[in-house]
Amino acid sequence: MSHAGERISAPGDPFEVRLVRLRWSNVYLLLGERPIVVDAGSPGDETAILAGLAAAGRRPRDLAAIVLTHGHADHAGAAAALRAATGAPVLLGDGDTAMAAAGRNLPLVPTGPEARLVAPFVPQAFPAVVPDVVVTGPLDLAPYGIPATLRPLGGHTRGSAIVELPSGDVLVGDLVRGGRLGGRLRPTVPMTHYYEEEPAAVTAVVDRVLAGAARRLLVGHGGPLAPADVAAWRLARTA
């Protein structure tokens, strides 16, 4: 698997966005005035993330921030190592700070039988990380070099957050997943994530994202997802 990253932004977008597909999850590189990485993969994935930065012509010390959509092992697992390698601060929603500091997922709340089947394969422990910035409300990322907004809204976990880009793309972490087997099968088909701490909040956040006329949902597994497809999944979810 190449870690150079796949350019997924359009030519007229204000900055380049690259998708790096890792072993268990996706990482996004936002390449503005200074780069930001959204999510940090699983333990050991820092090498692949740094390779993605290098392929984009950016050095480790250029990284302005490590933004985590939530504190699970497959999204925060390499955050501590990545911070050590770059000096960039870690940003995380306040509802997940205790989990990240403990270095272990809270008990996962399954959404169906398939979740119980995959549970033995889901990374659970990771190097503990105490965030440098605890996000309690909307946060402007412009000081970090990217004109975007980080919003902690809960859902998949209590501290889950989304990142709204000026292009209309929204990075939603594990609010919804694309396809099966980490997105290897049918990656553009929206599906309910295997685990949700706050199911009602998931629905509310999806409604908010769709009401904002999102161009695409950039997810933590699979994707990207088209809003029309997500809207159809949303209707089926509560049918």
Secondary structure, 3 states (H helix, E strand, C coil): CCCCCEECCCCCCCCEEEEEECCCCEEEEEECCCEEEECCCCCCCHHHHHHHHHHCCCCHHHCCEEECCCCCHHHHCCHHHHHHHHCCCEEEEHHHHHHHHHCECCCCCECCHHHHHHHHHCCCECCCCCCCEEECCCEECHHHCCCCEEEECCCCCCCCEEEECCCCCEEEECCCEEEEHHHCEEEEEEECCCECCCHHHHHHHHHHHHHCCCCCEEECCCCCECHHHHHHHHHHHCC
